[in-house]
Amino acid sequence: MVFLGLGGLMWAQTFQVNLLDFKISPSKNLSVPDDISSNTVSFSGSNKNFQKKLIISATLLITLDHFCSGI
């Protein structure tokens, strides 16, 4: 199977079966303060070009990551 390029698939299926019921419990509970502001991220009007580049870069990175993980 390794010669056919299916070695990775064989390992993935082996680990998937063995780790099917694997869970990690948090060490402590998450607490979010009531007085926190939800509008903490903002972009100024002068940085619109930077904002566009940031969004395009993040989209490209996510797309490439998704594409490469499927190989």
PyMOL Python script that loads the backbone (N, CA, C, O; Angstrom):
from pymol import cmd

cmd.read_pdbstr("""\
ATOM      1  N   MET A   1       0.820  -1.199   0.000  1.00  0.00           N
ATOM      2  CA  MET A   1       0.000   0.000   0.000  1.00  0.00           C
ATOM      3  C   MET A   1       0.863   1.263   0.000  1.00  0.00           C
ATOM      4  O   MET A   1       0.456   2.300  -0.523  1.00  0.00           O
ATOM      5  N   VAL A   2       2.053   1.167   0.587  1.00  0.00           N
ATOM      6  CA  VAL A   2       2.942   2.327   0.622  1.00  0.00           C
ATOM      7  C   VAL A   2       3.380   2.696  -0.779  1.00  0.00           C
ATOM      8  O   VAL A   2       3.501   3.878  -1.099  1.00  0.00           O
ATOM      9  N   PHE A   3       3.620   1.691  -1.627  1.00  0.00           N
ATOM     10  CA  PHE A   3       4.057   1.957  -2.985  1.00  0.00           C
ATOM     11  C   PHE A   3       2.963   2.618  -3.822  1.00  0.00           C
ATOM     12  O   PHE A   3       3.263   3.316  -4.790  1.00  0.00           O
ATOM     13  N   LEU A   4       1.739   2.411  -3.469  1.00  0.00           N
ATOM     14  CA  LEU A   4       0.621   3.028  -4.175  1.00  0.00           C
ATOM     15  C   LEU A   4       0.276   4.402  -3.633  1.00  0.00           C
ATOM     16  O   LEU A   4      -0.640   5.050  -4.137  1.00  0.00           O
ATOM     17  N   GLY A   5       0.997   4.861  -2.608  1.00  0.00           N
ATOM     18  CA  GLY A   5       0.731   6.167  -2.037  1.00  0.00           C
ATOM     19  C   GLY A   5      -0.360   6.146  -0.984  1.00  0.00           C
ATOM     20  O   GLY A   5      -0.866   7.201  -0.601  1.00  0.00           O
ATOM     21  N   LEU A   6      -0.727   4.978  -0.515  1.00  0.00           N
ATOM     22  CA  LEU A   6      -1.809   4.867   0.452  1.00  0.00           C
ATOM     23  C   LEU A   6      -1.300   4.625   1.870  1.00  0.00           C
ATOM     24  O   LEU A   6      -2.082   4.298   2.762  1.00  0.00           O
ATOM     25  N   GLY A   7       0.012   4.784   2.082  1.00  0.00           N
ATOM     26  CA  GLY A   7       0.579   4.574   3.409  1.00  0.00           C
ATOM     27  C   GLY A   7       0.034   5.558   4.425  1.00  0.00           C
ATOM     28  O   GLY A   7      -0.267   5.186   5.559  1.00  0.00           O
ATOM     29  N   GLY A   8      -0.092   6.821   4.019  1.00  0.00           N
ATOM     30  CA  GLY A   8      -0.637   7.842   4.914  1.00  0.00           C
ATOM     31  C   GLY A   8      -2.080   7.557   5.276  1.00  0.00           C
ATOM     32  O   GLY A   8      -2.487   7.762   6.419  1.00  0.00           O
ATOM     33  N   LEU A   9      -2.846   7.094   4.328  1.00  0.00           N
ATOM     34  CA  LEU A   9      -4.245   6.756   4.579  1.00  0.00           C
ATOM     35  C   LEU A   9      -4.354   5.591   5.554  1.00  0.00           C
ATOM     36  O   LEU A   9      -5.233   5.569   6.416  1.00  0.00           O
ATOM     37  N   MET A  10      -3.455   4.629   5.408  1.00  0.00           N
ATOM     38  CA  MET A  10      -3.465   3.477   6.305  1.00  0.00           C
ATOM     39  C   MET A  10      -3.157   3.911   7.745  1.00  0.00           C
ATOM     40  O   MET A  10      -3.818   3.460   8.681  1.00  0.00           O
ATOM     41  N   TRP A  11      -2.164   4.779   7.924  1.00  0.00           N
ATOM     42  CA  TRP A  11      -1.831   5.278   9.262  1.00  0.00           C
ATOM     43  C   TRP A  11      -2.969   6.114   9.824  1.00  0.00           C
ATOM     44  O   TRP A  11      -3.291   6.016  11.009  1.00  0.00           O
ATOM     45  N   ALA A  12      -3.585   6.945   8.966  1.00  0.00           N
ATOM     46  CA  ALA A  12      -4.688   7.800   9.423  1.00  0.00           C
ATOM     47  C   ALA A  12      -5.855   6.957   9.928  1.00  0.00           C
ATOM     48  O   ALA A  12      -6.451   7.277  10.956  1.00  0.00           O
ATOM     49  N   GLN A  13      -6.177   5.901   9.224  1.00  0.00           N
ATOM     50  CA  GLN A  13      -7.282   5.039   9.653  1.00  0.00           C
ATOM     51  C   GLN A  13      -6.936   4.302  10.937  1.00  0.00           C
ATOM     52  O   GLN A  13      -7.802   4.099  11.787  1.00  0.00           O
ATOM     53  N   THR A  14      -5.668   3.896  11.088  1.00  0.00           N
ATOM     54  CA  THR A  14      -5.238   3.214  12.314  1.00  0.00           C
ATOM     55  C   THR A  14      -5.380   4.139  13.513  1.00  0.00           C
ATOM     56  O   THR A  14      -5.926   3.748  14.545  1.00  0.00           O
ATOM     57  N   PHE A  15      -4.885   5.376  13.374  1.00  0.00           N
ATOM     58  CA  PHE A  15      -4.971   6.313  14.490  1.00  0.00           C
ATOM     59  C   PHE A  15      -6.410   6.751  14.750  1.00  0.00           C
ATOM     60  O   PHE A  15      -6.788   6.981  15.898  1.00  0.00           O
ATOM     61  N   GLN A  16      -7.212   6.868  13.698  1.00  0.00           N
ATOM     62  CA  GLN A  16      -8.605   7.268  13.876  1.00  0.00           C
ATOM     63  C   GLN A  16      -9.359   6.245  14.721  1.00  0.00           C
ATOM     64  O   GLN A  16     -10.142   6.621  15.593  1.00  0.00           O
ATOM     65  N   VAL A  17      -9.133   4.982  14.476  1.00  0.00           N
ATOM     66  CA  VAL A  17      -9.803   3.931  15.255  1.00  0.00           C
ATOM     67  C   VAL A  17      -9.321   3.952  16.699  1.00  0.00           C
ATOM     68  O   VAL A  17     -10.123   3.819  17.623  1.00  0.00           O
ATOM     69  N   ASN A  18      -8.014   4.117  16.900  1.00  0.00           N
ATOM     70  CA  ASN A  18      -7.460   4.084  18.249  1.00  0.00           C
ATOM     71  C   ASN A  18      -7.809   5.327  19.065  1.00  0.00           C
ATOM     72  O   ASN A  18      -7.893   5.255  20.291  1.00  0.00           O
ATOM     73  N   LEU A  19      -8.009   6.452  18.410  1.00  0.00           N
ATOM     74  CA  LEU A  19      -8.266   7.709  19.120  1.00  0.00           C
ATOM     75  C   LEU A  19      -9.715   8.152  19.021  1.00  0.00           C
ATOM     76  O   LEU A  19     -10.012   9.323  19.257  1.00  0.00           O
ATOM     77  N   LEU A  20     -10.602   7.268  18.687  1.00  0.00           N
ATOM     78  CA  LEU A  20     -12.001   7.619  18.485  1.00  0.00           C
ATOM     79  C   LEU A  20     -12.648   8.179  19.740  1.00  0.00           C
ATOM     80  O   LEU A  20     -13.428   9.128  19.653  1.00  0.00           O
ATOM     81  N   ASP A  21     -12.347   7.623  20.897  1.00  0.00           N
ATOM     82  CA  ASP A  21     -12.955   8.076  22.146  1.00  0.00           C
ATOM     83  C   ASP A  21     -12.027   8.967  22.969  1.00  0.00           C
ATOM     84  O   ASP A  21     -12.276   9.171  24.157  1.00  0.00           O
ATOM     85  N   PHE A  22     -10.976   9.497  22.373  1.00  0.00           N
ATOM     86  CA  PHE A  22     -10.009  10.323  23.088  1.00  0.00           C
ATOM     87  C   PHE A  22     -10.601  11.710  23.353  1.00  0.00           C
ATOM     88  O   PHE A  22     -11.095  12.362  22.433  1.00  0.00           O
ATOM     89  N   LYS A  23     -10.550  12.160  24.610  1.00  0.00           N
ATOM     90  CA  LYS A  23     -11.063  13.472  24.987  1.00  0.00           C
ATOM     91  C   LYS A  23     -10.083  14.137  25.934  1.00  0.00           C
ATOM     92  O   LYS A  23      -9.413  13.471  26.723  1.00  0.00           O
ATOM     93  N   ILE A  24     -10.006  15.439  25.850  1.00  0.00           N
ATOM     94  CA  ILE A  24      -9.171  16.230  26.763  1.00  0.00           C
ATOM     95  C   ILE A  24     -10.101  17.105  27.581  1.00  0.00           C
ATOM     96  O   ILE A  24     -10.886  17.873  27.025  1.00  0.00           O
ATOM     97  N   SER A  25     -10.017  16.993  28.881  1.00  0.00           N
ATOM     98  CA  SER A  25     -10.846  17.804  29.766  1.00  0.00           C
ATOM     99  C   SER A  25     -10.078  19.075  30.138  1.00  0.00           C
ATOM    100  O   SER A  25      -8.868  19.022  30.358  1.00  0.00           O
ATOM    101  N   PRO A  26     -10.765  20.210  30.209  1.00  0.00           N
ATOM    102  CA  PRO A  26     -10.081  21.452  30.587  1.00  0.00           C
ATOM    103  C   PRO A  26      -9.632  21.397  32.045  1.00  0.00           C
ATOM    104  O   PRO A  26     -10.279  20.777  32.888  1.00  0.00           O
ATOM    105  N   SER A  27      -8.505  22.063  32.320  1.00  0.00           N
ATOM    106  CA  SER A  27      -7.991  22.070  33.691  1.00  0.00           C
ATOM    107  C   SER A  27      -8.765  23.053  34.572  1.00  0.00           C
ATOM    108  O   SER A  27      -8.829  22.875  35.788  1.00  0.00           O
ATOM    109  N   LYS A  28      -9.351  24.087  33.967  1.00  0.00           N
ATOM    110  CA  LYS A  28     -10.202  25.006  34.724  1.00  0.00           C
ATOM    111  C   LYS A  28     -11.256  25.586  33.786  1.00  0.00           C
ATOM    112  O   LYS A  28     -11.077  25.599  32.568  1.00  0.00           O
ATOM    113  N   ASN A  29     -12.341  26.059  34.357  1.00  0.00           N
ATOM    114  CA  ASN A  29     -13.450  26.599  33.571  1.00  0.00           C
ATOM    115  C   ASN A  29     -13.113  27.975  33.019  1.00  0.00           C
ATOM    116  O   ASN A  29     -12.405  28.758  33.652  1.00  0.00           O
ATOM    117  N   LEU A  30     -13.629  28.257  31.835  1.00  0.00           N
ATOM    118  CA  LEU A  30     -13.453  29.558  31.213  1.00  0.00           C
ATOM    119  C   LEU A  30     -14.469  30.523  31.793  1.00  0.00           C
ATOM    120  O   LEU A  30     -15.665  30.237  31.841  1.00  0.00           O
ATOM    121  N   SER A  31     -13.975  31.669  32.230  1.00  0.00           N
ATOM    122  CA  SER A  31     -14.895  32.687  32.737  1.00  0.00           C
ATOM    123  C   SER A  31     -14.645  33.992  31.986  1.00  0.00           C
ATOM    124  O   SER A  31     -13.514  34.469  31.902  1.00  0.00           O
ATOM    125  N   VAL A  32     -15.705  34.551  31.450  1.00  0.00           N
ATOM    126  CA  VAL A  32     -15.637  35.801  30.706  1.00  0.00           C
ATOM    127  C   VAL A  32     -16.273  36.883  31.561  1.00  0.00           C
ATOM    128  O   VAL A  32     -17.419  36.734  31.984  1.00  0.00           O
ATOM    129  N   PRO A  33     -15.547  37.984  31.827  1.00  0.00           N
ATOM    130  CA  PRO A  33     -16.113  39.063  32.647  1.00  0.00           C
ATOM    131  C   PRO A  33     -17.346  39.676  31.990  1.00  0.00           C
ATOM    132  O   PRO A  33     -17.431  39.745  30.764  1.00  0.00           O
ATOM    133  N   ASP A  34     -18.287  40.114  32.798  1.00  0.00           N
ATOM    134  CA  ASP A  34     -19.511  40.725  32.274  1.00  0.00           C
ATOM    135  C   ASP A  34     -19.272  42.108  31.686  1.00  0.00           C
ATOM    136  O   ASP A  34     -20.023  42.547  30.815  1.00  0.00           O
ATOM    137  N   ASP A  35     -18.236  42.801  32.150  1.00  0.00           N
ATOM    138  CA  ASP A  35     -18.015  44.183  31.714  1.00  0.00           C
ATOM    139  C   ASP A  35     -17.052  44.298  30.534  1.00  0.00           C
ATOM    140  O   ASP A  35     -16.568  45.394  30.254  1.00  0.00           O
ATOM    141  N   ILE A  36     -16.761  43.208  29.838  1.00  0.00           N
ATOM    142  CA  ILE A  36     -15.846  43.252  28.704  1.00  0.00           C
ATOM    143  C   ILE A  36     -16.567  43.802  27.472  1.00  0.00           C
ATOM    144  O   ILE A  36     -17.744  43.519  27.248  1.00  0.00           O
ATOM    145  N   SER A  37     -15.837  44.595  26.678  1.00  0.00           N
ATOM    146  CA  SER A  37     -16.409  45.183  25.470  1.00  0.00           C
ATOM    147  C   SER A  37     -16.230  44.215  24.307  1.00  0.00           C
ATOM    148  O   SER A  37     -15.144  43.664  24.127  1.00  0.00           O
ATOM    149  N   SER A  38     -17.274  44.001  23.519  1.00  0.00           N
ATOM    150  CA  SER A  38     -17.188  43.092  22.390  1.00  0.00           C
ATOM    151  C   SER A  38     -16.687  43.789  21.129  1.00  0.00           C
ATOM    152  O   SER A  38     -16.408  43.114  20.139  1.00  0.00           O
ATOM    153  N   ASN A  39     -16.567  45.086  21.130  1.00  0.00           N
ATOM    154  CA  ASN A  39     -16.108  45.853  19.964  1.00  0.00           C
ATOM    155  C   ASN A  39     -14.680  46.338  20.173  1.00  0.00           C
ATOM    156  O   ASN A  39     -14.412  47.534  20.064  1.00  0.00           O
ATOM    157  N   THR A  40     -13.773  45.436  20.468  1.00  0.00           N
ATOM    158  CA  THR A  40     -12.403  45.844  20.756  1.00  0.00           C
ATOM    159  C   THR A  40     -11.530  45.920  19.512  1.00  0.00           C
ATOM    160  O   THR A  40     -10.484  46.566  19.554  1.00  0.00           O
ATOM    161  N   VAL A  41     -11.913  45.290  18.410  1.00  0.00           N
ATOM    162  CA  VAL A  41     -11.125  45.318  17.185  1.00  0.00           C
ATOM    163  C   VAL A  41     -11.770  46.294  16.218  1.00  0.00           C
ATOM    164  O   VAL A  41     -12.962  46.209  15.924  1.00  0.00           O
ATOM    165  N   SER A  42     -10.960  47.222  15.731  1.00  0.00           N
ATOM    166  CA  SER A  42     -11.482  48.173  14.755  1.00  0.00           C
ATOM    167  C   SER A  42     -10.367  48.583  13.807  1.00  0.00           C
ATOM    168  O   SER A  42      -9.190  48.555  14.168  1.00  0.00           O
ATOM    169  N   PHE A  43     -10.739  48.959  12.610  1.00  0.00           N
ATOM    170  CA  PHE A  43      -9.808  49.440  11.607  1.00  0.00           C
ATOM    171  C   PHE A  43     -10.157  50.882  11.291  1.00  0.00           C
ATOM    172  O   PHE A  43     -11.326  51.230  11.128  1.00  0.00           O
ATOM    173  N   SER A  44      -9.136  51.710  11.209  1.00  0.00           N
ATOM    174  CA  SER A  44      -9.403  53.109  10.868  1.00  0.00           C
ATOM    175  C   SER A  44      -9.588  53.235   9.368  1.00  0.00           C
ATOM    176  O   SER A  44      -9.200  52.344   8.613  1.00  0.00           O
ATOM    177  N   GLY A  45     -10.183  54.344   8.932  1.00  0.00           N
ATOM    178  CA  GLY A  45     -10.456  54.570   7.522  1.00  0.00           C
ATOM    179  C   GLY A  45      -9.202  54.674   6.684  1.00  0.00           C
ATOM    180  O   GLY A  45      -9.229  54.352   5.496  1.00  0.00           O
ATOM    181  N   SER A  46      -8.095  55.119   7.274  1.00  0.00           N
ATOM    182  CA  SER A  46      -6.866  55.282   6.508  1.00  0.00           C
ATOM    183  C   SER A  46      -6.164  53.954   6.249  1.00  0.00           C
ATOM    184  O   SER A  46      -5.255  53.886   5.422  1.00  0.00           O
ATOM    185  N   ASN A  47      -6.570  52.914   6.937  1.00  0.00           N
ATOM    186  CA  ASN A  47      -5.930  51.616   6.770  1.00  0.00           C
ATOM    187  C   ASN A  47      -6.792  50.640   5.977  1.00  0.00           C
ATOM    188  O   ASN A  47      -6.683  49.430   6.176  1.00  0.00           O
ATOM    189  N   LYS A  48      -7.637  51.131   5.093  1.00  0.00           N
ATOM    190  CA  LYS A  48      -8.509  50.248   4.311  1.00  0.00           C
ATOM    191  C   LYS A  48      -7.696  49.320   3.422  1.00  0.00           C
ATOM    192  O   LYS A  48      -8.052  48.154   3.248  1.00  0.00           O
ATOM    193  N   ASN A  49      -6.592  49.837   2.850  1.00  0.00           N
ATOM    194  CA  ASN A  49      -5.749  49.011   1.995  1.00  0.00           C
ATOM    195  C   ASN A  49      -5.120  47.883   2.806  1.00  0.00           C
ATOM    196  O   ASN A  49      -5.056  46.745   2.342  1.00  0.00           O
ATOM    197  N   PHE A  50      -4.659  48.192   4.011  1.00  0.00           N
ATOM    198  CA  PHE A  50      -4.086  47.175   4.893  1.00  0.00           C
ATOM    199  C   PHE A  50      -5.136  46.145   5.272  1.00  0.00           C
ATOM    200  O   PHE A  50      -4.845  44.950   5.324  1.00  0.00           O
ATOM    201  N   GLN A  51      -6.344  46.595   5.535  1.00  0.00           N
ATOM    202  CA  GLN A  51      -7.430  45.684   5.895  1.00  0.00           C
ATOM    203  C   GLN A  51      -7.723  44.717   4.751  1.00  0.00           C
ATOM    204  O   GLN A  51      -7.911  43.523   4.986  1.00  0.00           O
ATOM    205  N   LYS A  52      -7.765  45.213   3.531  1.00  0.00           N
ATOM    206  CA  LYS A  52      -8.017  44.354   2.377  1.00  0.00           C
ATOM    207  C   LYS A  52      -6.899  43.327   2.216  1.00  0.00           C
ATOM    208  O   LYS A  52      -7.165  42.153   1.962  1.00  0.00           O
ATOM    209  N   LYS A  53      -5.645  43.768   2.365  1.00  0.00           N
ATOM    210  CA  LYS A  53      -4.520  42.849   2.240  1.00  0.00           C
ATOM    211  C   LYS A  53      -4.549  41.794   3.336  1.00  0.00           C
ATOM    212  O   LYS A  53      -4.226  40.632   3.091  1.00  0.00           O
ATOM    213  N   LEU A  54      -4.931  42.190   4.534  1.00  0.00           N
ATOM    214  CA  LEU A  54      -5.006  41.247   5.641  1.00  0.00           C
ATOM    215  C   LEU A  54      -6.079  40.192   5.396  1.00  0.00           C
ATOM    216  O   LEU A  54      -5.849  39.007   5.641  1.00  0.00           O
ATOM    217  N   ILE A  55      -7.232  40.605   4.921  1.00  0.00           N
ATOM    218  CA  ILE A  55      -8.328  39.668   4.644  1.00  0.00           C
ATOM    219  C   ILE A  55      -7.961  38.721   3.508  1.00  0.00           C
ATOM    220  O   ILE A  55      -8.228  37.522   3.584  1.00  0.00           O
ATOM    221  N   ILE A  56      -7.350  39.257   2.455  1.00  0.00           N
ATOM    222  CA  ILE A  56      -6.937  38.421   1.321  1.00  0.00           C
ATOM    223  C   ILE A  56      -5.873  37.419   1.755  1.00  0.00           C
ATOM    224  O   ILE A  56      -5.925  36.250   1.372  1.00  0.00           O
ATOM    225  N   SER A  57      -4.910  37.872   2.551  1.00  0.00           N
ATOM    226  CA  SER A  57      -3.848  36.987   3.019  1.00  0.00           C
ATOM    227  C   SER A  57      -4.402  35.877   3.911  1.00  0.00           C
ATOM    228  O   SER A  57      -4.012  34.718   3.775  1.00  0.00           O
ATOM    229  N   ALA A  58      -5.304  36.228   4.818  1.00  0.00           N
ATOM    230  CA  ALA A  58      -5.886  35.223   5.710  1.00  0.00           C
ATOM    231  C   ALA A  58      -6.714  34.216   4.919  1.00  0.00           C
ATOM    232  O   ALA A  58      -6.656  33.018   5.193  1.00  0.00           O
ATOM    233  N   THR A  59      -7.475  34.685   3.949  1.00  0.00           N
ATOM    234  CA  THR A  59      -8.279  33.788   3.120  1.00  0.00           C
ATOM    235  C   THR A  59      -7.394  32.838   2.321  1.00  0.00           C
ATOM    236  O   THR A  59      -7.683  31.646   2.214  1.00  0.00           O
ATOM    237  N   LEU A  60      -6.313  33.380   1.762  1.00  0.00           N
ATOM    238  CA  LEU A  60      -5.383  32.551   1.001  1.00  0.00           C
ATOM    239  C   LEU A  60      -4.716  31.518   1.896  1.00  0.00           C
ATOM    240  O   LEU A  60      -4.579  30.357   1.510  1.00  0.00           O
ATOM    241  N   LEU A  61      -4.304  31.926   3.079  1.00  0.00           N
ATOM    242  CA  LEU A  61      -3.660  31.001   4.011  1.00  0.00           C
ATOM    243  C   LEU A  61      -4.606  29.881   4.425  1.00  0.00           C
ATOM    244  O   LEU A  61      -4.206  28.717   4.461  1.00  0.00           O
ATOM    245  N   ILE A  62      -5.843  30.212   4.733  1.00  0.00           N
ATOM    246  CA  ILE A  62      -6.827  29.199   5.123  1.00  0.00           C
ATOM    247  C   ILE A  62      -7.116  28.245   3.968  1.00  0.00           C
ATOM    248  O   ILE A  62      -7.241  27.037   4.166  1.00  0.00           O
ATOM    249  N   THR A  63      -7.220  28.799   2.760  1.00  0.00           N
ATOM    250  CA  THR A  63      -7.491  27.971   1.585  1.00  0.00           C
ATOM    251  C   THR A  63      -6.333  27.020   1.315  1.00  0.00           C
ATOM    252  O   THR A  63      -6.555  25.837   1.053  1.00  0.00           O
ATOM    253  N   LEU A  64      -5.100  27.518   1.376  1.00  0.00           N
ATOM    254  CA  LEU A  64      -3.940  26.669   1.159  1.00  0.00           C
ATOM    255  C   LEU A  64      -3.817  25.609   2.240  1.00  0.00           C
ATOM    256  O   LEU A  64      -3.470  24.466   1.944  1.00  0.00           O
ATOM    257  N   ASP A  65      -4.093  25.967   3.490  1.00  0.00           N
ATOM    258  CA  ASP A  65      -4.027  25.013   4.566  1.00  0.00           C
ATOM    259  C   ASP A  65      -5.055  23.898   4.365  1.00  0.00           C
ATOM    260  O   ASP A  65      -4.756  22.720   4.564  1.00  0.00           O
ATOM    261  N   HIS A  66      -6.253  24.280   3.973  1.00  0.00           N
ATOM    262  CA  HIS A  66      -7.307  23.298   3.724  1.00  0.00           C
ATOM    263  C   HIS A  66      -6.933  22.390   2.551  1.00  0.00           C
ATOM    264  O   HIS A  66      -7.147  21.179   2.601  1.00  0.00           O
ATOM    265  N   PHE A  67      -6.375  22.983   1.500  1.00  0.00           N
ATOM    266  CA  PHE A  67      -5.993  22.214   0.311  1.00  0.00           C
ATOM    267  C   PHE A  67      -4.852  21.254   0.639  1.00  0.00           C
ATOM    268  O   PHE A  67      -4.883  20.096   0.225  1.00  0.00           O
ATOM    269  N   CYS A  68      -3.848  21.723   1.377  1.00  0.00           N
ATOM    270  CA  CYS A  68      -2.685  20.893   1.686  1.00  0.00           C
ATOM    271  C   CYS A  68      -3.023  19.791   2.677  1.00  0.00           C
ATOM    272  O   CYS A  68      -2.413  18.723   2.626  1.00  0.00           O
ATOM    273  N   SER A  69      -3.964  20.012   3.568  1.00  0.00           N
ATOM    274  CA  SER A  69      -4.315  18.968   4.520  1.00  0.00           C
ATOM    275  C   SER A  69      -5.120  17.843   3.852  1.00  0.00           C
ATOM    276  O   SER A  69      -5.213  16.747   4.403  1.00  0.00           O
ATOM    277  N   GLY A  70      -5.686  18.096   2.702  1.00  0.00           N
ATOM    278  CA  GLY A  70      -6.451  17.078   1.997  1.00  0.00           C
ATOM    279  C   GLY A  70      -5.597  16.168   1.141  1.00  0.00           C
ATOM    280  O   GLY A  70      -6.085  15.171   0.608  1.00  0.00           O
ATOM    281  N   ILE A  71      -4.320  16.507   1.007  1.00  0.00           N
ATOM    282  CA  ILE A  71      -3.421  15.711   0.151  1.00  0.00           C
ATOM    283  C   ILE A  71      -2.915  14.512   0.890  1.00  0.00           C
ATOM    284  O   ILE A  71      -2.148  13.723   0.337  1.00  0.00           O
TER     285      ILE A  71
END
""", "prot")
cmd.dss("prot")
cmd.show_as("cartoon", "prot")
cmd.util.cbc("prot")
cmd.orient("prot")
